[in-house]
Amino acid sequence: MGKRIKFSNGRRLIEDIIHVANKTPLAGFVADQDAGLVAKFRRHSRPKISWNVLYMKAYAIVCKRDANLRRAYVGFPWSHLYEHDKNVCMMTIAREYEGEERLFFARFNSPEESTLVELQEQFDHYRRAPISEIKQFRHQINFAKAPRFARRFAWWALANLWPKKRASHMGTFGMSISGNKGCYGVSHHLGPATTTLGVDPFPKKGVSKIVMTFDHRVMDGAPVTKAMQKMHHMLTTAVKVELAELTGFHPDTGEKMSEIELAEFKRNQRLRRIETNRKRRAA
């Protein structure tokens, strides 16, 4: 005979997220994006930068420039949108906990303002540090221990009563993996964020399969496809240039730079960052 099995802590949290997502009219797009030079630079980078980190920074730059991507639907007391002033990426991380592989959600604040190396260090910390040392993960474990009615009210309150705090707990955009071991999600990812980006962790010859899910109450398909195109542009321009600086390759030709060329290139990049930071502080 069969038997009933109690929901684990991890499955309780996923049940909550699916409950929220099922109340959201989600739509999705799938695209193949070619980033051959980025893949080449990534192979030579030390530390090696994850595709998740590369796409996170590229998409965060786009979201920073397009306020539509930082908006969220609020249904109480009437239907309206709330626009967050900063980006918060909430990335899905698979970790083993109490003998079970479960999902945690790692927060990256304003990823467009961090370097690739800094983002990679954060990403590695979330993947490898003891779970007891990661405050966010401890909070998620404790939250899942609460009764279902309390958890459901907390999700509803964050989305409708305290939208300002929503980004800290749900993110302004989410990230997940679009495939694993040759299997790919072709429809959409479930999540509470307005947009959720799925990234292929093992692109072939630099061609990555990207899945973008979005809340149709907040935006239509055309702005989302434009955002995907802009993300690809940022990946193959700004992010590629930063990655080239780590590896010593010329960002346009893909050829190895001489020591003099590399020193000049790094100097120019440093001056650009100083100017960018000055403008950001002035704003």
C-alpha positions in Angstrom: 0.0 0.0 0.0 1.0 3.6 -0.5 1.6 6.1 2.2 1.2 9.8 2.9 4.5 11.8 3.0 4.7 15.1 4.9 5.8 18.1 2.9 9.4 19.0 3.5 10.4 22.5 4.4 11.6 23.1 0.9 8.4 21.9 -0.8 6.3 24.1 1.5 8.2 27.2 0.2 7.8 26.1 -3.4 4.1 25.4 -2.8 3.8 29.1 -1.7 5.6 30.4 -4.8 3.4 28.3 -7.2 0.3 29.5 -5.3 1.3 33.1 -6.0 2.4 32.4 -9.6 -0.9 30.6 -10.4 -2.8 33.8 -9.6 -0.6 35.7 -12.1 -1.3 35.7 -15.8 2.1 34.7 -17.0 3.4 34.7 -20.6 6.8 33.8 -21.9 9.2 34.0 -24.8 12.1 31.7 -25.8 15.1 32.9 -27.8 18.5 31.6 -28.9 21.2 34.3 -28.3 24.6 34.1 -29.8 27.5 35.4 -27.7 30.5 33.7 -29.2 33.2 36.2 -28.1 31.7 36.3 -24.6 32.0 32.5 -24.4 35.7 32.7 -25.6 36.6 35.4 -23.0 34.7 33.4 -20.3 36.8 30.3 -20.9 40.0 32.3 -20.1 38.6 34.4 -17.2 40.0 33.8 -13.7 37.8 33.5 -11.8 35.5 31.9 -14.3 32.3 34.0 -14.5 29.0 32.0 -14.5 26.6 32.6 -17.3 24.0 33.4 -14.7 26.2 36.3 -13.5 26.9 37.5 -17.0 23.2 37.6 -17.9 22.2 39.0 -14.6 24.4 42.0 -15.0 23.3 42.5 -18.6 19.6 42.4 -17.7 20.1 44.5 -14.6 21.6 47.3 -16.8 18.6 47.1 -19.1 16.2 47.2 -16.1 18.0 50.2 -14.6 17.4 52.2 -17.8 13.8 51.0 -18.4 11.5 51.7 -15.4 8.8 49.5 -16.9 10.8 46.5 -15.9 11.0 47.6 -12.3 7.2 47.8 -11.9 4.9 45.4 -10.1 1.2 44.8 -10.0 -0.7 45.7 -6.8 -4.3 44.6 -6.5 -5.4 46.3 -3.3 -7.3 48.5 -2.6 -7.5 49.0 -6.4 -5.5 47.7 -9.3 -2.3 49.8 -9.9 1.4 49.5 -10.5 4.3 50.2 -8.1 7.6 51.3 -9.5 10.7 50.3 -7.5 13.7 52.7 -7.6 16.4 50.0 -7.5 17.0 46.6 -9.1 16.9 43.5 -6.9 17.6 40.1 -8.5 16.3 37.0 -6.8 18.1 34.0 -8.1 17.2 30.4 -7.6 20.0 28.3 -6.0 19.8 24.6 -5.6 21.4 23.4 -2.3 21.2 20.2 -0.3 19.4 20.6 3.1 18.5 17.9 5.6 19.2 15.2 3.0 17.1 16.8 0.3 18.1 19.0 -2.7 15.9 22.1 -2.4 15.7 25.5 -3.8 16.7 28.7 -2.0 16.4 32.3 -3.3 19.6 34.5 -3.3 19.2 38.2 -3.3 21.5 40.5 -5.4 21.0 44.2 -4.8 21.6 46.6 -7.7 23.7 44.0 -9.6 24.4 46.6 -12.4 26.6 48.5 -9.9 28.8 45.6 -9.0 31.7 44.2 -11.0 31.5 40.7 -12.5 34.1 39.5 -10.0 32.1 40.8 -7.0 28.9 39.3 -8.4 30.7 35.9 -8.9 32.0 36.0 -5.3 28.4 36.5 -4.1 27.1 33.8 -6.3 29.8 31.3 -5.1 29.0 32.3 -1.5 25.4 31.4 -2.0 26.3 28.1 -3.6 29.0 26.9 -1.3 28.9 28.6 2.1 27.2 26.6 4.9 23.5 27.3 4.8 23.6 28.3 8.5 25.9 31.2 7.6 23.5 32.7 5.0 21.0 34.9 6.6 18.5 34.9 3.7 18.5 31.1 3.6 17.9 30.8 7.3 15.0 33.2 7.0 13.5 31.2 4.2 13.7 28.0 6.3 12.1 29.6 9.3 9.4 31.2 7.1 8.4 27.8 5.6 7.9 26.5 9.2 5.0 28.9 9.8 1.4 27.7 9.3 0.1 27.9 5.7 -2.5 30.6 6.5 0.3 32.8 8.0 2.5 32.3 5.0 -0.2 33.0 2.5 -1.2 36.3 4.3 2.5 37.3 4.4 2.8 36.8 0.6 -0.5 38.7 0.0 0.6 41.6 2.3 4.0 42.0 0.6 2.3 42.2 -2.8 -0.5 44.5 -1.8 0.1 46.3 1.5 3.8 46.9 1.6 4.9 47.0 -2.1 8.0 49.0 -1.0 9.3 45.9 0.8 8.3 43.6 -2.0 11.6 43.9 -3.8 13.7 42.8 -0.8 11.7 39.6 -0.5 10.5 38.8 -4.0 13.0 40.8 -6.2 12.2 43.2 -9.0 13.2 40.3 -11.4 13.9 36.7 -10.9 16.5 34.3 -12.4 16.5 30.6 -12.8 18.1 27.9 -15.0 16.3 27.3 -18.3 17.6 23.8 -18.8 19.5 20.9 -17.2 21.3 17.9 -18.8 19.9 18.6 -22.3 16.3 19.3 -21.1 14.9 22.8 -21.5 11.9 24.6 -20.2 10.1 26.0 -23.3 7.1 27.8 -21.8 7.8 29.9 -18.7 9.2 29.9 -15.2 6.9 30.3 -12.2 7.7 33.1 -9.8 6.3 36.2 -8.0 8.5 38.7 -9.9 7.2 40.8 -12.8 9.9 39.2 -15.1 11.9 36.0 -14.6 14.9 35.2 -16.7 15.9 31.6 -17.4 19.5 31.1 -18.6 21.0 28.0 -20.2 24.0 27.0 -18.0 25.7 25.1 -20.8 25.4 27.0 -24.1 26.8 25.3 -27.2 29.4 27.3 -29.1 28.3 30.5 -27.3 24.6 30.1 -28.3 22.4 30.2 -25.2 18.7 29.4 -24.9 16.9 32.2 -23.0 13.5 32.0 -21.4 11.8 35.2 -20.3 8.5 35.0 -18.3 6.5 38.2 -17.6 3.4 39.3 -15.8 0.9 40.3 -18.6 -0.9 42.7 -16.2 2.2 44.9 -16.1 3.4 44.8 -19.7 2.7 43.4 -23.1 4.9 41.2 -25.3 6.5 43.9 -27.4 8.4 45.6 -24.6 9.6 42.3 -23.3 11.0 41.2 -26.7 12.8 44.6 -26.9 14.2 44.1 -23.4 15.5 40.7 -24.4 17.2 42.3 -27.4 18.7 45.1 -25.3 19.9 42.5 -22.8 21.7 40.6 -25.6 23.2 44.0 -26.7 24.4 44.7 -23.2 25.9 41.2 -22.9 27.9 41.6 -26.1 29.0 45.2 -25.4 29.3 46.4 -21.8 29.5 43.0 -20.2 31.8 41.7 -22.9 34.2 44.7 -22.4 34.4 44.1 -18.7 35.1 40.4 -19.3 37.8 41.2 -21.8 39.5 43.4 -19.2 39.7 40.3 -16.9 41.2 38.1 -19.7 43.5 40.5 -21.6 41.7 40.0 -24.9 40.7 42.8 -27.2 36.9 43.2 -26.9 36.3 43.7 -30.6 38.8 41.5 -32.3 39.1 38.7 -29.7 42.9 38.8 -30.1 45.2 38.8 -27.1 46.4 42.3 -26.3 50.0 43.3 -25.6 51.0 44.5 -22.1 51.0 48.1 -23.3 47.6 47.8 -25.0 46.1 46.1 -21.9 47.4 48.7 -19.6 45.9 51.5 -21.7 42.7 49.6 -22.0 42.4 49.1 -18.3 43.2 52.8 -17.7 40.4 53.9 -20.0 38.0 51.5 -18.4 39.0 52.9 -14.9 38.4 56.4 -16.1 35.0 55.5 -17.5 34.0 53.9 -14.2 35.1 57.0 -12.3 33.0 59.2 -14.6 30.0 56.8 -14.3 30.2 56.8 -10.5 30.5 60.6 -10.5 27.3 61.0 -12.6 25.5 58.4 -10.4 26.3 60.4 -7.2 25.3 63.6 -8.8 22.0 62.2 -9.8 
